[in-house]
Amino acid sequence: MEESPENLLIDIEGGICTITLNRPKNLNVFNEKTLDEFYNVLEDVSKNAAVKVVVLLSACEKAFTAGADIKEMVDKDSDGGRKFAQRGHRIARKLETMPQPVIIGVHGYVLGGGVEFSCACDIRIAAEGSIFSQPEIDIGVIPGWGGTQRLSRIVGIAKAKEMIYTGKRVDANEAKDIGLVNHVVPKEKLQEAVMTMAKTIASKGKLALFDAKKSINQLYESFIEEGLKYEIDRWSELFETHDQKEGMKAFLEGRSPEYKDE
Ligand code: CAA
């Protein structure tokens, strides 16, 4: 990559690449700039022969992320909405298909795109007190970065529907109960737990490790693209509706939305 990313910290040591989201004043919300930086970093790392395992963390005290930047989305039309969705989709797809296993350590708010990117990772570890939610329904849209496909596969269709239809918050312990995260650890031990797992995985042979990821992914590789494309189509059509504009404006103005079902 030509320039260092502004909103991400990168560290490579002992075969482990740690990528830390670093937009703390904005709750690590993903604007277009951060999305593009994130994708470019992942693209580089995926080709780096010295990296066997990737770790994702957040440098924001309150959140892994509050999701996609609603201020950037609110006024988009369907074409703009589609391009915004595609920016997130290519990141999730890269996390999912890059050769290296990806371990994500989350704390605080893990909202919208935060859940969606987590679900594209191989292993999820949460700090106690983490709060997971797909709140898109409350701003007049649906999960737009693969949540309808990957969350459903990880927690099962019934739990995913409940989360996506209600926007409800799921705490770390419930997230573990429904299989959304592998482990819950005290917040001060999160980084240690993630790095211990990363070191264990990095100590294995790369050939078998990468083949294990590819082989497990074959479980759904034949149909995931189709489901993701369907989601992007539905998401971008919603940007032609009154309710998407109203839902996002209402959030930014701190009031309840008044939907017209149009
Ligand atoms: N985009 C833009 N701004 C956001 C934001 C977001 N996703 N989340 C929070 N903010 C802003 C708020 O507008 C507020 O800005 P101001 O200080 O300028 O008013 C600031 O961050 C702090 O937010 P709150 O005042 O709401 O703080 P809080 O502590 O009461 O609540 C929160 C924090 C629980 C994270 C709350 O802000 C919240 O629920 N955010 C959720 C946003 C959301 O719906 N995210 C999903 C977006 S869609 C998506 O990610 C996926 C996709 O499919 C593409």
Residues whose N, C-alpha, C, O or C-beta is under 5 A from the ligand:
A	BS01	CAA	V29 A66 G67 A68 D69 I70 K71 Y109 L111 G112 G113 P135 E136 I142 P143 G144 W145 L252
